[in-house]
């Protein structure tokens, strides 16, 4: 009888020690979540399942066309180039931003070969500003966005 009580007590305490997402009550990650939500669904429901799971398990991904949601400014000073997110109207938090820089004014840039510097700015958890150090930073006059990465905001 004591063994049964101990087993029962252990069973009751297990969810508290492993947490609600210990694999007992739902998915542990994005992939498991999509698989769970797609059970019995048609492939047309994939986007809905992925969106719901991304909200529950955010991950970093490339944000195609996301530049339209951002108001970005940049400046140079000393040996640094600063990138600021003035406004983000989208559902994603920017985590990385890859840009190219030219020493010509944007109106004078005639080809991609005019962009001499490519840099990736990192924005840790919700930061609005990032910078990189580079020699001759103040000589750069034009910036072009290459890739934006982000993570769904909870």
One Martini backbone bead per residue (centre of mass of N, CA, C, O) as a GRO file, in nm:
protein
  154
    1UNK     BB    1   0.057   0.064  -0.020
    2UNK     BB    2   0.300   0.256  -0.005
    3UNK     BB    3   0.384   0.234  -0.303
    4UNK     BB    4   0.128   0.357  -0.419
    5UNK     BB    5   0.150   0.633  -0.281
    6UNK     BB    6   0.425   0.710  -0.398
    7UNK     BB    7   0.343   0.698  -0.693
    8UNK     BB    8   0.113   0.902  -0.672
    9UNK     BB    9   0.285   1.137  -0.568
   10UNK     BB   10   0.481   1.142  -0.807
   11UNK     BB   11   0.265   1.198  -1.024
   12UNK     BB   12   0.160   1.472  -0.902
   13UNK     BB   13   0.456   1.618  -0.906
   14UNK     BB   14   0.567   1.608  -1.199
   15UNK     BB   15   0.441   1.862  -1.340
   16UNK     BB   16   0.589   2.067  -1.153
   17UNK     BB   17   0.890   1.981  -1.230
   18UNK     BB   18   0.846   2.004  -1.563
   19UNK     BB   19   0.610   2.148  -1.650
   20UNK     BB   20   0.378   2.229  -1.902
   21UNK     BB   21   0.626   2.173  -2.140
   22UNK     BB   22   0.738   1.855  -2.094
   23UNK     BB   23   0.544   1.678  -2.309
   24UNK     BB   24   0.254   1.623  -2.171
   25UNK     BB   25   0.069   1.904  -2.279
   26UNK     BB   26   0.261   1.947  -2.533
   27UNK     BB   27   0.460   2.112  -2.715
   28UNK     BB   28   0.823   2.202  -2.732
   29UNK     BB   29   0.803   2.304  -3.038
   30UNK     BB   30   0.748   2.407  -3.349
   31UNK     BB   31   0.734   2.133  -3.497
   32UNK     BB   32   0.537   1.992  -3.302
   33UNK     BB   33   0.312   2.198  -3.334
   34UNK     BB   34   0.254   2.157  -3.634
   35UNK     BB   35   0.191   1.857  -3.618
   36UNK     BB   36  -0.047   1.885  -3.423
   37UNK     BB   37  -0.221   2.093  -3.598
   38UNK     BB   38  -0.225   1.894  -3.868
   39UNK     BB   39  -0.405   1.696  -3.759
   40UNK     BB   40  -0.656   1.636  -3.995
   41UNK     BB   41  -0.550   1.829  -4.208
   42UNK     BB   42  -0.506   2.025  -4.461
   43UNK     BB   43  -0.264   2.187  -4.648
   44UNK     BB   44  -0.416   2.470  -4.634
   45UNK     BB   45  -0.346   2.489  -4.304
   46UNK     BB   46  -0.040   2.545  -4.269
   47UNK     BB   47  -0.018   2.853  -4.227
   48UNK     BB   48  -0.189   2.860  -3.970
   49UNK     BB   49  -0.011   2.671  -3.802
   50UNK     BB   50   0.255   2.829  -3.828
   51UNK     BB   51   0.156   3.093  -3.702
   52UNK     BB   52   0.069   2.981  -3.428
   53UNK     BB   53   0.354   2.855  -3.359
   54UNK     BB   54   0.522   3.116  -3.377
   55UNK     BB   55   0.386   3.250  -3.135
   56UNK     BB   56   0.476   3.021  -2.930
   57UNK     BB   57   0.765   2.969  -3.116
   58UNK     BB   58   0.991   3.173  -3.161
   59UNK     BB   59   1.196   3.264  -3.452
   60UNK     BB   60   1.448   3.315  -3.662
   61UNK     BB   61   1.400   3.513  -3.969
   62UNK     BB   62   1.349   3.600  -4.277
   63UNK     BB   63   1.225   3.928  -4.392
   64UNK     BB   64   1.028   3.967  -4.644
   65UNK     BB   65   0.940   4.296  -4.705
   66UNK     BB   66   0.985   4.454  -4.415
   67UNK     BB   67   1.081   4.749  -4.473
   68UNK     BB   68   0.789   4.878  -4.479
   69UNK     BB   69   0.773   4.863  -4.143
   70UNK     BB   70   1.024   5.061  -4.145
   71UNK     BB   71   1.210   5.311  -3.962
   72UNK     BB   72   1.524   5.419  -4.076
   73UNK     BB   73   1.843   5.514  -3.941
   74UNK     BB   74   2.165   5.675  -4.011
   75UNK     BB   75   2.510   5.703  -3.887
   76UNK     BB   76   2.813   5.880  -3.835
   77UNK     BB   77   3.109   5.823  -3.610
   78UNK     BB   78   3.409   5.807  -3.655
   79UNK     BB   79   3.431   5.442  -3.636
   80UNK     BB   80   3.107   5.455  -3.688
   81UNK     BB   81   2.796   5.281  -3.748
   82UNK     BB   82   2.457   5.374  -3.718
   83UNK     BB   83   2.150   5.200  -3.627
   84UNK     BB   84   1.798   5.294  -3.641
   85UNK     BB   85   1.483   5.221  -3.496
   86UNK     BB   86   1.212   5.428  -3.506
   87UNK     BB   87   1.006   5.219  -3.655
   88UNK     BB   88   0.768   4.934  -3.589
   89UNK     BB   89   0.475   4.803  -3.766
   90UNK     BB   90   0.522   4.513  -3.700
   91UNK     BB   91   0.539   4.163  -3.573
   92UNK     BB   92   0.855   4.209  -3.570
   93UNK     BB   93   1.167   4.161  -3.436
   94UNK     BB   94   1.467   4.287  -3.480
   95UNK     BB   95   1.793   4.112  -3.499
   96UNK     BB   96   1.890   4.168  -3.804
   97UNK     BB   97   2.105   4.383  -4.030
   98UNK     BB   98   2.178   4.404  -4.371
   99UNK     BB   99   2.429   4.623  -4.520
  100UNK     BB  100   2.517   4.866  -4.764
  101UNK     BB  101   2.801   5.079  -4.860
  102UNK     BB  102   2.865   5.410  -4.988
  103UNK     BB  103   3.070   5.694  -5.092
  104UNK     BB  104   2.826   5.780  -5.231
  105UNK     BB  105   2.563   5.914  -5.325
  106UNK     BB  106   2.268   5.778  -5.404
  107UNK     BB  107   2.232   5.947  -5.675
  108UNK     BB  108   2.534   5.827  -5.778
  109UNK     BB  109   2.454   5.544  -5.790
  110UNK     BB  110   2.497   5.283  -6.056
  111UNK     BB  111   2.600   5.028  -5.885
  112UNK     BB  112   2.682   4.762  -5.680
  113UNK     BB  113   2.996   4.835  -5.686
  114UNK     BB  114   2.965   5.097  -5.499
  115UNK     BB  115   2.946   4.889  -5.273
  116UNK     BB  116   3.208   4.840  -5.027
  117UNK     BB  117   3.017   4.774  -4.771
  118UNK     BB  118   2.943   4.496  -4.550
  119UNK     BB  119   2.694   4.474  -4.285
  120UNK     BB  120   2.605   4.344  -3.953
  121UNK     BB  121   2.340   4.403  -3.745
  122UNK     BB  122   2.269   4.378  -3.392
  123UNK     BB  123   1.954   4.303  -3.205
  124UNK     BB  124   1.899   4.272  -2.894
  125UNK     BB  125   1.619   4.225  -2.744
  126UNK     BB  126   1.465   4.507  -2.870
  127UNK     BB  127   1.656   4.678  -2.990
  128UNK     BB  128   1.710   5.005  -3.168
  129UNK     BB  129   2.032   4.982  -3.155
  130UNK     BB  130   2.329   4.987  -3.370
  131UNK     BB  131   2.682   4.894  -3.427
  132UNK     BB  132   2.982   4.961  -3.615
  133UNK     BB  133   3.322   4.912  -3.684
  134UNK     BB  134   3.505   5.140  -3.910
  135UNK     BB  135   3.696   5.256  -4.127
  136UNK     BB  136   3.585   5.547  -4.258
  137UNK     BB  137   3.281   5.596  -4.181
  138UNK     BB  138   3.236   5.904  -4.279
  139UNK     BB  139   3.248   5.830  -4.602
  140UNK     BB  140   2.965   5.727  -4.587
  141UNK     BB  141   2.644   5.804  -4.787
  142UNK     BB  142   2.517   5.507  -4.848
  143UNK     BB  143   2.228   5.290  -4.800
  144UNK     BB  144   2.157   4.930  -4.828
  145UNK     BB  145   1.935   4.685  -4.813
  146UNK     BB  146   1.946   4.330  -4.779
  147UNK     BB  147   1.881   4.200  -4.478
  148UNK     BB  148   1.612   4.078  -4.267
  149UNK     BB  149   1.578   3.985  -3.929
  150UNK     BB  150   1.341   3.791  -3.718
  151UNK     BB  151   1.091   3.794  -3.448
  152UNK     BB  152   0.824   3.717  -3.297
  153UNK     BB  153   0.607   3.893  -3.109
  154UNK     BB  154   0.459   3.831  -2.789
   0.00000   0.00000   0.00000
